[in-house]
Structure formats: structure tokens, C-alpha cells
Amino acid sequence: MIITTANDIPGQTVTEVLGIVKGNTIRAKHIGKDIVAGLRNLVGGELKEYTEMITEAREEAMARMEREATAMGADAIVGVRITTSQVATGAAEILAYGTAVKL
């Protein structure tokens, strides 16, 4: 499966647009890591606990989007975008979406 943020794939022709596909997840760190991140926030620097959380969430959202495209019979997903939003203190939603196509 080819996944790209571009709207086309060099050397390939889109023969059919199957529709929008998406994948999302909401993640939160447990209270211990949340406390550590809060303390780090006081002194500055990267909040590694949250970086890890967002990375894991992004990977899961992308995997869910890809599974949806595969179920539709897609060869590729073009125009991929990723958004994030805070849904609660220490919890974020990651949404990945794009257009499933046949090549």
C-alpha cells in the first residue's frame, strides 16, 4: 500500500477513487508519567512522555486508516493529513485521513 501526502503518485495513474478513509485514536498517559511530565514542564525541555504518547497514537491512527483502505480494495491512499486535538488534560486524539484509490 502506497501512502502519501501528495495528491498523485509519480509514474502511477489513479484509475478509481474509492473514497475517504480515516483512522483515529485517543491516548492518555497514566498518572505516574503525567506527574513526571508535569515536573519537567516546570523546568523546561521536551516532554518525552507526551512525545511518546503522540508517536504511538499517530502510528495507530495510520494503521487503522490503512486497514480501512485495504478493506475497500485500495492500492494507495493519497492526500493524507494528520490532525490532533486535546480531548482532556493529558489526552489527545489523533486523526489520520486521506483518499483511498486504485492505481
C-alpha positions, 0 to 999 in steps of 0.5 A, a space after each residue: 500500500 502506497 501512502 502519501 501526502 501528495 495528491 498523485 503518485 509519480 509514474 502511477 495513474 489513479 484509475 478509481 477513487 474509492 473514497 475517504 478513509 480515516 483512522 483515529 485514536 485517543 491516548 492518555 498517559 497514566 498518572 505516574 508519567 503525567 506527574 513526571 511530565 508535569 515536573 519537567 514542564 516546570 523546568 523546561 525541555 521536551 516532554 518525552 512522555 507526551 512525545 511518546 504518547 503522540 508517536 504511538 497514537 499517530 502510528 495507530 491512527 495510520 494503521 487503522 486508516 490503512 486497514 480501512 483502505 485495504 478493506 475497500 480494495 485500495 492500492 494507495 491512499 493519497 492526500 493524507 493529513 494528520 490532525 490532533 486535538 486535546 480531548 482532556 488534560 493529558 489526552 489527545 486524539 489523533 486523526 489520520 485521513 486521506 483518499 483511498 484509490 486504485 492505481 
